[in-house]
Amino acid sequence: MAQLLDGAGELGWVLLKSAIRFVFMVLNNCVAIPSYCCYMLLLQPLRLWDSTMFWHVEGFMFQWLLAMVSTWGWIAGYTVTEWGDDVRPVTEEEAMVIVNHQSTGDVCTLMMCLQDKGTVVQKMMWLMDHVFKYTNFGLVSLIHGDFFIRQGKAYRDKQLIYLKDHLDKYYNSRDRKWIVLFPEGGFLRKRRETSQLFAKKNSLPHLNHVTLPRLGATHVILKTLSAQQENGSVSSDVGTLKQTANKRKGLQWVIDVTIAYPKARPMDIQTWIFGYRPPTVTHVHYRMYPIKEVPVEAQALTDWLYQRFVDKEKLMAHFYDTGSFPRPEGQKEAVSRPMTLDPVWLCIIQLCAFASGYMWYSVLQYLYCCLF
């Protein structure tokens, strides 16, 4: 009987915490996102006068919004441990970031683990499924200049044309540095069976922890944002590039990011919101490839990209067997780095969000009273 009461009490506490978190996040969204939109509207004269400064300010506020999402996981004990290459030295260089995709929580994980990587979050462009356009964060992503891609054979060719036009229009003009995409084109649980059937039919590796990536968006990004050499690879030599007015070098790196969850249990956005899972450490592995090593010709790029996901499969299999990623070649052991966030900074961001929400509410209420 005592055990039953203890279990009921524990369940009640979990439900209470989840309800409090949900209310807090609803309020958080109700003040932060409208405030961001109001600031963007107010700063339109600055956009006409000095677009570089406008997008610098927008990027600063965009990072704060992503930090608010990070707060949701941080206060629930959802943290990140990083492995592999240290990407911080290249955060001011242009890079294409390819990530495996298991759940909606992957985006939240990236929002968290990139917070301490300089200004990269401010200058990042995301490629996301078009359904995210209709979420609470969709309007922010539209203003920021992210690209929403529609899946399916019926849309594929047109979407790639739209992507190229989008990159031409927004990537350089808004001083973007990293572009993030999920080449698998969907969640692992939804695509695994189809991917395995395709692999068997075409004598390709059988994968369990990832699926075979799709080439289209990756190919468009490389062709659009990098210069092509005679050998079919892309160049990082500034002298061979078609320069823009501000002498951008184009893509310098491909950063291969592998996300692994303990016991292969992905974190979804519902877990981040309600916090019903016990404190969990998500593990993120980075590997950097100089852009000159990446082929751009379609078949060679397909083989190269497939090999990256075969490597991901090995990394994740090792992690699920041992609890850690394998040591890099030439090193005696694998070294992990706990990713940390400053709680004082997170509190300041939240206070600023609620203060901004109150200010805009007061301003709009005053205007409404004056007009009506």
Secondary structure, DSSP 8 states (H G I E B T S, - for coil): -HHHHHHHHHHHHHHHHHHHHHHHHHHHHHHHHHHHHHHHHHTHHHHHH-HHHHHHHHHHHHHHHHHHHHHHHHTTTEEEEEEES--GGGTTS-EEEEE---STHHHHHHHHHTTTSTTTTTTEEEEEEGGGGGSTTHHHHHHHT-EEE--SHHHHHHHHHHHHHHIIIIITTTT--EEEE-TT-S-HHHHHHHHHHHHHHTT----SSS-----HHHHHHHHHHSEE-TTSBEE--GGGS---TT------EEEEEEEE-GGG----HHHHHH--S--EEEEEEEEEEEGGGSB-SHHHHHHHHHHHHHHHHHHHHHHHHHSS----TT-SS---EEE---HHHHHHHHHHHHHHHHHHHHHHHHHHHHH-
